[in-house]
Amino acid sequence: MGASSLIVLIIAAIAFSGIAILLSKFVLKASTNKQKGEPYECGIPTTGKTWIQLNVGYYLFALIFLIFDVELVFLYPWAVVAKSMGWIALIEIVIFFFILFMGFLYAHKKGALKWM
């Protein structure tokens, strides 16, 4: 189980997805109409300009939430082995929380956590 397994997995993933895409191109008939080019808003026809610029703060807020949420997932493996590792696990999690807190302070300083 080394690099060769990873290479085989990557080749299989590329081949499987490529075959699925090519098969759909050959089997399905492509159709174009005016409705496909319109933006979809919950089944309600759009009015006015559909290409508007949204505040970048919403994206920053969502990305920061995603980053902290993903980092929270790393606490589960730590909790499983914390008792068996002893003080080393405690030191590692303190360092992890310090780095996480520094990222939080940086985002707060840049104003990325302000909703509007």
DSSP file (Angstrom, degrees, kcal/mol; ACC not computed):
  #  RESIDUE AA STRUCTURE BP1 BP2  ACC     N-H-->O    O-->H-N    N-H-->O    O-->H-N    TCO  KAPPA ALPHA  PHI   PSI    X-CA   Y-CA   Z-CA
    1    1 A M              0   0    0      0, 0.0     2,-0.1     0, 0.0     0, 0.0   0.000 360.0 360.0 360.0  79.5    0.0    0.0    0.0
    2    2 A G     >  -     0   0    0      0, 0.0     4,-1.3     0, 0.0     3,-0.3  -0.196 360.0 -40.9-127.6-140.3    2.2    2.7   -1.2
    3    3 A A  H  > S+     0   0    0      1,-0.2     4,-2.3     2,-0.2     5,-0.2   0.809 127.3  62.9 -67.6 -29.9    2.5    5.2   -3.9
    4    4 A S  H  > S+     0   0    0      1,-0.2     4,-2.4     2,-0.2    -1,-0.2   0.877 101.1  52.0 -65.7 -36.0    1.4    2.6   -6.5
    5    5 A S  H  > S+     0   0    0     -3,-0.3     4,-2.3     2,-0.2    -1,-0.2   0.904 110.1  49.0 -64.5 -40.5   -2.0    2.3   -4.8
    6    6 A L  H  X S+     0   0    0     -4,-1.3     4,-2.4     2,-0.2    -2,-0.2   0.899 110.9  49.6 -65.6 -40.8   -2.5    6.1   -4.9
    7    7 A I  H  X S+     0   0    0     -4,-2.3     4,-2.5     2,-0.2     5,-0.2   0.919 111.3  49.0 -64.3 -44.0   -1.6    6.2   -8.6
    8    8 A V  H  X S+     0   0    0     -4,-2.4     4,-2.5     1,-0.2    -2,-0.2   0.903 111.3  50.7 -62.6 -40.6   -4.0    3.4   -9.4
    9    9 A L  H  X S+     0   0    0     -4,-2.3     4,-2.3     2,-0.2    -2,-0.2   0.915 111.3  47.3 -63.4 -44.0   -6.7    5.2   -7.4
   10   10 A I  H  X S+     0   0    0     -4,-2.4     4,-2.4     2,-0.2     5,-0.2   0.919 113.2  48.1 -64.3 -44.3   -6.1    8.5   -9.3
   11   11 A I  H  X S+     0   0    0     -4,-2.5     4,-2.6     1,-0.2    -2,-0.2   0.910 112.3  49.5 -63.3 -42.1   -6.1    6.8  -12.7
   12   12 A A  H  X S+     0   0    0     -4,-2.5     4,-2.7    -5,-0.2    -2,-0.2   0.896 111.2  49.5 -64.1 -40.1   -9.3    4.9  -11.8
   13   13 A A  H  X S+     0   0    0     -4,-2.3     4,-2.3     2,-0.2     5,-0.2   0.919 113.5  45.5 -65.6 -43.6  -11.0    8.1  -10.6
   14   14 A I  H  X S+     0   0    0     -4,-2.4     4,-2.5     2,-0.2    -2,-0.2   0.920 115.4  47.1 -65.5 -43.3  -10.1   10.0  -13.8
   15   15 A A  H  X S+     0   0    0     -4,-2.6     4,-2.7    -5,-0.2     5,-0.2   0.924 112.5  49.1 -65.3 -44.1  -11.1    7.0  -16.0
   16   16 A F  H  X S+     0   0    0     -4,-2.7     4,-2.1     1,-0.2    -2,-0.2   0.934 115.5  42.4 -62.7 -46.8  -14.4    6.6  -14.3
   17   17 A S  H  X S+     0   0    0     -4,-2.3     4,-2.2    -5,-0.2    -1,-0.2   0.889 114.8  51.0 -69.1 -37.3  -15.4   10.2  -14.4
   18   18 A G  H  X S+     0   0    0     -4,-2.5     4,-2.6    -5,-0.2     5,-0.2   0.911 110.7  48.3 -64.3 -42.4  -14.1   10.6  -18.0
   19   19 A I  H  X S+     0   0    0     -4,-2.7     4,-2.6     2,-0.2    -2,-0.2   0.899 111.1  51.1 -64.7 -40.2  -16.2    7.5  -19.1
   20   20 A A  H  X S+     0   0    0     -4,-2.1     4,-1.9    -5,-0.2    -2,-0.2   0.901 112.1  46.5 -64.4 -40.9  -19.3    8.9  -17.4
   21   21 A I  H  X S+     0   0    0     -4,-2.2     4,-1.7     2,-0.2    -2,-0.2   0.935 114.7  46.3 -67.4 -46.0  -18.9   12.3  -19.1
   22   22 A L  H  X S+     0   0    0     -4,-2.6     4,-1.8     1,-0.2    -2,-0.2   0.896 111.4  52.4 -64.1 -39.9  -18.3   10.8  -22.5
   23   23 A L  H  X S+     0   0    0     -4,-2.6     4,-2.4     1,-0.2     5,-0.3   0.899 108.6  49.9 -63.1 -40.8  -21.2    8.3  -22.1
   24   24 A S  H  X S+     0   0    0     -4,-1.9     4,-1.8     1,-0.2    -1,-0.2   0.846 108.1  54.2 -67.9 -32.0  -23.6   11.2  -21.3
   25   25 A K  H  < S+     0   0    0     -4,-1.7    -1,-0.2     1,-0.2    -2,-0.2   0.881 115.1  39.4 -66.8 -37.7  -22.4   13.1  -24.3
   26   26 A F  H  < S+     0   0    0     -4,-1.8    -2,-0.2    -5,-0.1    -1,-0.2   0.857 121.0  41.1 -81.2 -35.6  -23.2   10.2  -26.6
   27   27 A V  H  < S+     0   0    0     -4,-2.4     2,-0.2    -5,-0.2    -3,-0.2   0.910 104.9  66.3 -82.6 -43.9  -26.4    9.0  -25.0
   28   28 A L  S  < S-     0   0    0     -4,-1.8     2,-0.5    -5,-0.3     0, 0.0  -0.568  77.3-131.0 -86.5 143.1  -28.2   12.3  -24.2
   29   29 A K        -     0   0    0     -2,-0.2     2,-0.3     1,-0.0    -3,-0.1  -0.799  24.1-129.2 -90.8 126.5  -29.4   14.6  -26.9
   30   30 A A        -     0   0    0     -2,-0.5     2,-0.4    -5,-0.2    -5,-0.0  -0.572  29.0-176.3 -77.0 133.0  -28.4   18.2  -26.3
   31   31 A S        -     0   0    0     -2,-0.3     2,-0.4     2,-0.0    -2,-0.0  -0.988   8.8-163.0-130.7 141.9  -31.2   20.7  -26.4
   32   32 A T        +     0   0    0     -2,-0.4     2,-0.3     3,-0.0     3,-0.0  -0.970  18.1 155.2-123.8 139.9  -31.0   24.5  -26.1
   33   33 A N    >>  -     0   0    0     -2,-0.4     4,-0.7     1,-0.1     3,-0.6  -0.947  54.1 -98.1-151.8 172.7  -33.8   26.9  -25.4
   34   34 A K  G >4 S+     0   0    0     -2,-0.3     3,-0.8     1,-0.2     4,-0.4   0.845 116.3  60.7 -64.2 -34.8  -34.4   30.3  -23.9
   35   35 A Q  G >4 S+     0   0    0      1,-0.2     3,-1.1     2,-0.2    -1,-0.2   0.824  95.9  60.2 -65.4 -32.0  -35.3   29.0  -20.5
   36   36 A K  G <4 S+     0   0    0     -3,-0.6    -1,-0.2     1,-0.2    -2,-0.2   0.788 101.9  54.5 -67.5 -25.9  -31.9   27.2  -19.9
   37   37 A G  G << S+     0   0    0     -3,-0.8    -1,-0.2    -4,-0.7    -2,-0.2   0.551  90.6  93.4 -84.8  -7.2  -30.2   30.6  -20.2
   38   38 A E  S <  S-     0   0    0     -3,-1.1     2,-0.1    -4,-0.4    -3,-0.0  -0.602  82.1-110.7 -87.9 146.0  -32.2   32.3  -17.5
   39   39 A P        -     0   0    0      0, 0.0     2,-0.6     0, 0.0     7,-0.3  -0.470  30.5-130.7 -71.2 147.9  -31.1   32.4  -13.8
   40   40 A Y        +     0   0    0     -2,-0.1     2,-0.4     5,-0.1     0, 0.0  -0.890  26.3 176.5-106.2 122.0  -33.3   30.3  -11.5
   41   41 A E  B >  S-A   44   0A   0     -2,-0.6     3,-2.1     3,-0.5    -1,-0.0  -0.703  71.9 -59.4-124.8  78.6  -34.6   31.8   -8.3
   42   42 A C  T 3  S-     0   0    0     -2,-0.4    -2,-0.0     1,-0.3     0, 0.0   0.781 101.2 -57.7  57.8  31.7  -36.8   29.3   -6.5
   43   43 A G  T 3  S+     0   0    0      1,-0.3    -1,-0.3     0, 0.0    -3,-0.0   0.420 109.6 120.6  83.4  -3.0  -39.2   29.0   -9.4
   44   44 A I  B <   -A   41   0A   0     -3,-2.1    -3,-0.5     1,-0.0    -1,-0.3  -0.825  69.7-115.7 -97.1 128.7  -40.0   32.7   -9.5
   45   45 A P        -     0   0    0      0, 0.0     2,-0.1     0, 0.0    -5,-0.1  -0.373  36.0-116.3 -60.6 138.2  -39.2   34.6  -12.7
   46   46 A T        -     0   0    0     -7,-0.3     2,-0.4    -2,-0.0     4,-0.1  -0.425  25.5-156.9 -77.5 151.0  -36.6   37.2  -12.1
   47   47 A T        -     0   0    0      2,-0.1     2,-0.1    -2,-0.1    -1,-0.0  -0.975  54.1  -0.8-126.4 143.2  -37.2   40.9  -12.5
   48   48 A G  S    S-     0   0    0     -2,-0.4     2,-0.2     2,-0.0    -2,-0.0  -0.343 113.9  -9.0  80.1-162.3  -34.7   43.6  -13.2
   49   49 A K        -     0   0    0      1,-0.1    -2,-0.1    -2,-0.1     3,-0.1  -0.515  52.0-168.7 -72.8 134.0  -31.0   43.0  -13.6
   50   50 A T  S    S+     0   0    0     -2,-0.2     2,-1.1     1,-0.2    -1,-0.1   0.658  72.2  74.9 -96.8 -18.1  -29.8   39.6  -12.6
   51   51 A W        +     0   0    0      2,-0.0     2,-0.3     0, 0.0    -1,-0.2  -0.761  65.1 153.3 -97.3  90.8  -26.1   40.3  -12.6
   52   52 A I        -     0   0    0     -2,-1.1     2,-0.6    -3,-0.1    -2,-0.0  -0.852  45.1-116.2-117.2 154.5  -25.6   42.2   -9.4
   53   53 A Q        -     0   0    0     -2,-0.3     2,-0.2     3,-0.0     3,-0.0  -0.795  28.7-151.6 -93.3 125.0  -22.6   42.5   -7.3
   54   54 A L        -     0   0    0     -2,-0.6     2,-0.2     1,-0.1     5,-0.0  -0.592  31.0 -90.2 -92.0 156.2  -22.9   41.1   -3.8
   55   55 A N    >>  -     0   0    0     -2,-0.2     3,-1.2     1,-0.2     4,-0.6  -0.451  28.1-139.9 -65.2 131.3  -21.0   42.3   -0.8
   56   56 A V  H 3> S+     0   0    0      1,-0.3     4,-2.2    -2,-0.2     3,-0.2   0.689  94.2  78.2 -68.6 -17.0  -17.7   40.4   -0.4
   57   57 A G  H 3> S+     0   0    0      1,-0.2     4,-2.5     2,-0.2    -1,-0.3   0.832  87.1  57.7 -61.1 -32.8  -18.2   40.3    3.4
   58   58 A Y  H <> S+     0   0    0     -3,-1.2     4,-2.1     2,-0.2    -1,-0.2   0.910 108.2  45.9 -64.0 -41.5  -20.8   37.5    3.0
   59   59 A Y  H  X S+     0   0    0     -4,-0.6     4,-2.6    -3,-0.2    -2,-0.2   0.904 112.7  49.7 -68.6 -41.2  -18.2   35.3    1.2
   60   60 A L  H  X S+     0   0    0     -4,-2.2     4,-2.5     2,-0.2     5,-0.2   0.919 110.9  49.9 -63.4 -42.9  -15.5   36.1    3.8
   61   61 A F  H  X S+     0   0    0     -4,-2.5     4,-2.2     1,-0.2    -1,-0.2   0.918 112.6  47.3 -61.5 -43.6  -17.9   35.3    6.6
   62   62 A A  H  X S+     0   0    0     -4,-2.1     4,-2.3     2,-0.2    -2,-0.2   0.898 112.4  49.2 -66.4 -41.0  -18.8   32.0    5.0
   63   63 A L  H  X S+     0   0    0     -4,-2.6     4,-2.5     2,-0.2    -2,-0.2   0.898 111.1  49.2 -66.4 -40.0  -15.2   31.0    4.3
   64   64 A I  H  X S+     0   0    0     -4,-2.5     4,-2.5     2,-0.2     5,-0.2   0.916 111.1  50.2 -66.3 -40.9  -14.1   31.8    7.9
   65   65 A F  H  X S+     0   0    0     -4,-2.2     4,-2.3    -5,-0.2    -2,-0.2   0.927 111.4  49.3 -59.4 -43.7  -17.0   29.7    9.2
   66   66 A L  H  X S+     0   0    0     -4,-2.3     4,-2.4     2,-0.2    -2,-0.2   0.905 110.4  50.2 -63.6 -42.1  -16.0   26.9    6.9
   67   67 A I  H  X S+     0   0    0     -4,-2.5     4,-2.2     1,-0.2    -1,-0.2   0.943 114.3  43.1 -62.5 -48.5  -12.4   27.0    8.0
   68   68 A F  H  X S+     0   0    0     -4,-2.5     4,-1.3     1,-0.2    -1,-0.2   0.839 113.4  53.2 -68.6 -31.2  -13.2   27.0   11.7
   69   69 A D  H  X S+     0   0    0     -4,-2.3     4,-0.9    -5,-0.2    -1,-0.2   0.907 110.1  46.9 -68.8 -41.7  -15.8   24.3   11.2
   70   70 A V  H >X S+     0   0    0     -4,-2.4     3,-0.6     1,-0.2     4,-0.6   0.885 110.0  53.3 -67.8 -38.4  -13.3   22.0    9.4
   71   71 A E  H >< S+     0   0    0     -4,-2.2     3,-0.8     1,-0.2     4,-0.3   0.817 100.5  61.8 -67.0 -28.2  -10.7   22.6   12.1
   72   72 A L  H >< S+     0   0    0     -4,-1.3     3,-1.5     1,-0.2     4,-0.4   0.822  93.4  64.3 -64.8 -29.7  -13.3   21.5   14.7
   73   73 A V  H X< S+     0   0    0     -4,-0.9     3,-1.1    -3,-0.6    -1,-0.2   0.809  91.5  64.9 -62.9 -29.2  -13.4   18.1   13.0
   74   74 A F  T <X S+     0   0    0     -3,-0.8     4,-1.0    -4,-0.6    -1,-0.3   0.630  88.2  69.7 -70.7 -11.5   -9.7   17.7   14.0
   75   75 A L  H <> S+     0   0    0     -3,-1.5     4,-2.4    -4,-0.3    -1,-0.2   0.788  87.4  65.2 -75.6 -25.9  -10.8   17.7   17.6
   76   76 A Y  H <> S+     0   0    0     -3,-1.1     4,-1.5    -4,-0.4    -2,-0.2   0.945 102.8  43.5 -65.1 -49.3  -12.5   14.3   17.3
   77   77 A P  H  > S+     0   0    0      0, 0.0     4,-1.6     0, 0.0    -1,-0.2   0.891 114.3  52.8 -63.0 -34.7   -9.3   12.2   16.6
   78   78 A W  H  X S+     0   0    0     -4,-1.0     4,-1.2     1,-0.2    -2,-0.2   0.917 106.4  52.5 -64.5 -41.4   -7.5   14.1   19.3
   79   79 A A  H  < S+     0   0    0     -4,-2.4     4,-0.4     1,-0.2    -1,-0.2   0.820 106.4  54.9 -64.6 -29.8  -10.3   13.3   21.8
   80   80 A V  H  < S+     0   0    0     -4,-1.5     4,-0.2     1,-0.2    -1,-0.2   0.894 120.1  28.7 -70.2 -39.5  -10.0    9.6   21.0
   81   81 A V  H  X S+     0   0    0     -4,-1.6     4,-1.7     1,-0.1     5,-0.2   0.397  92.7  98.4-103.1   3.1   -6.2    9.4   21.7
   82   82 A A  H  X S+     0   0    0     -4,-1.2     4,-1.6     1,-0.2     7,-0.3   0.901  84.6  46.6 -61.2 -43.5   -5.9   12.2   24.4
   83   83 A K  H  4 S+     0   0    0     -4,-0.4    -1,-0.2     1,-0.2    -2,-0.1   0.880 113.6  47.8 -68.7 -37.5   -6.0    9.9   27.4
   84   84 A S  H  4 S+     0   0    0     -4,-0.2    -1,-0.2     1,-0.2    -2,-0.2   0.777 113.0  48.1 -75.9 -23.9   -3.5    7.4   26.0
   85   85 A M  H >< S-     0   0    0     -4,-1.7     3,-0.9     1,-0.2     2,-0.2   0.744  89.0-170.2 -88.4 -24.3   -1.0   10.1   24.9
   86   86 A G  T >X  -     0   0    0     -4,-1.6     4,-1.2     1,-0.2     3,-0.6  -0.501  61.0  -0.5  77.8-135.9   -1.1   12.0   28.2
   87   87 A W  H 3> S+     0   0    0      1,-0.2     4,-2.4    -2,-0.2    -1,-0.2   0.776 125.3  65.3 -65.8 -28.4    0.6   15.4   28.5
   88   88 A I  H <> S+     0   0    0     -3,-0.9     4,-2.3     1,-0.2    -1,-0.2   0.905 101.2  50.1 -62.3 -40.5    1.8   15.4   24.9
   89   89 A A  H <> S+     0   0    0     -3,-0.6     4,-2.3    -7,-0.3    -1,-0.2   0.887 109.7  51.2 -65.0 -38.7   -1.8   15.5   23.7
   90   90 A L  H  X S+     0   0    0     -4,-1.2     4,-2.0     2,-0.2    -2,-0.2   0.920 110.8  47.6 -65.0 -43.6   -2.6   18.4   26.0
   91   91 A I  H  X S+     0   0    0     -4,-2.4     4,-2.1     1,-0.2    -2,-0.2   0.907 111.8  51.0 -64.1 -41.4    0.4   20.4   24.7
   92   92 A E  H  X S+     0   0    0     -4,-2.3     4,-2.4     1,-0.2    -2,-0.2   0.906 110.9  47.1 -63.7 -41.5   -0.5   19.7   21.1
   93   93 A I  H  X S+     0   0    0     -4,-2.3     4,-2.7     2,-0.2    -1,-0.2   0.837 109.3  54.1 -72.7 -30.5   -4.1   20.8   21.5
   94   94 A V  H  X S+     0   0    0     -4,-2.0     4,-2.0     2,-0.2    -1,-0.2   0.913 111.1  46.2 -66.0 -41.5   -3.0   24.0   23.3
   95   95 A I  H  X S+     0   0    0     -4,-2.1     4,-2.4     2,-0.2    -2,-0.2   0.910 112.4  51.2 -64.9 -41.7   -0.7   24.8   20.4
   96   96 A F  H  X S+     0   0    0     -4,-2.4     4,-2.3     1,-0.2    -2,-0.2   0.931 111.5  46.3 -61.0 -46.7   -3.6   24.0   18.0
   97   97 A F  H  X S+     0   0    0     -4,-2.7     4,-2.8     2,-0.2    -1,-0.2   0.849 109.9  55.1 -66.3 -33.5   -6.0   26.3   19.8
   98   98 A F  H  X S+     0   0    0     -4,-2.0     4,-2.3     2,-0.2    -2,-0.2   0.938 110.2  44.9 -63.3 -46.5   -3.4   29.0   19.9
   99   99 A I  H  X S+     0   0    0     -4,-2.4     4,-1.9     2,-0.2    -2,-0.2   0.905 114.6  49.6 -63.7 -41.0   -3.0   28.9   16.2
  100  100 A L  H  X S+     0   0    0     -4,-2.3     4,-2.0     1,-0.2    -2,-0.2   0.904 111.1  49.0 -63.4 -42.4   -6.7   28.8   15.8
  101  101 A F  H  X S+     0   0    0     -4,-2.8     4,-2.6     2,-0.2    -2,-0.2   0.869 108.1  53.7 -67.0 -36.8   -7.1   31.8   18.1
  102  102 A M  H  X S+     0   0    0     -4,-2.3     4,-2.2     2,-0.2    -1,-0.2   0.885 108.5  49.9 -64.8 -37.9   -4.5   33.8   16.2
  103  103 A G  H  X S+     0   0    0     -4,-1.9     4,-2.3     2,-0.2    -2,-0.2   0.893 110.2  50.7 -64.9 -39.7   -6.4   33.2   13.0
  104  104 A F  H  X S+     0   0    0     -4,-2.0     4,-2.3     2,-0.2    -2,-0.2   0.919 110.7  48.4 -62.9 -44.4   -9.6   34.4   14.7
  105  105 A L  H  X S+     0   0    0     -4,-2.6     4,-2.7     2,-0.2    -2,-0.2   0.898 110.7  51.5 -63.1 -40.5   -7.8   37.5   15.9
  106  106 A Y  H  X S+     0   0    0     -4,-2.2     4,-2.1     2,-0.2    -2,-0.2   0.923 111.3  46.7 -62.2 -44.8   -6.4   38.2   12.4
  107  107 A A  H  X>S+     0   0    0     -4,-2.3     5,-2.2     1,-0.2     6,-0.6   0.885 113.5  49.2 -65.1 -38.0   -9.9   37.8   10.9
  108  108 A H  H ><5S+     0   0    0     -4,-2.3     3,-0.7     1,-0.2    -2,-0.2   0.904 110.5  50.3 -67.0 -40.7  -11.4   40.1   13.5
  109  109 A K  H 3<5S+     0   0    0     -4,-2.7    -2,-0.2     1,-0.2    -1,-0.2   0.874 109.6  50.5 -65.2 -37.4   -8.6   42.7   13.0
  110  110 A K  H 3<5S-     0   0    0     -4,-2.1    -1,-0.2    -5,-0.2    -2,-0.2   0.597 114.6-118.3 -76.7 -10.4   -9.2   42.7    9.3
  111  111 A G  T X<5S+     0   0    0     -3,-0.7     3,-1.0    -4,-0.6    -3,-0.2   0.659  73.2 133.1  83.9  16.7  -13.0   43.2    9.8
  112  112 A A  T 3 < +     0   0    0     -5,-2.2    -4,-0.2     1,-0.2   -48,-0.1   0.671  68.0  57.6 -74.7 -15.5  -14.0   39.9    8.2
  113  113 A L  T 3  S+     0   0    0     -6,-0.6     2,-0.5    -5,-0.1    -1,-0.2   0.461  78.5 104.4 -95.1  -1.7  -16.3   39.1   11.1
  114  114 A K    <   -     0   0    0     -3,-1.0   -53,-0.1     1,-0.2     0, 0.0  -0.692  63.8-150.1 -79.5 126.8  -18.4   42.2   10.8
  115  115 A W              0   0    0     -2,-0.5    -1,-0.2     1,-0.2   -54,-0.1   0.927 360.0 360.0 -68.4 -45.0  -21.7   41.3    9.2
  116  116 A M              0   0    0     -3,-0.1    -1,-0.2   -59,-0.1    -2,-0.1   0.344 360.0 360.0-132.3 360.0  -22.3   44.6    7.4
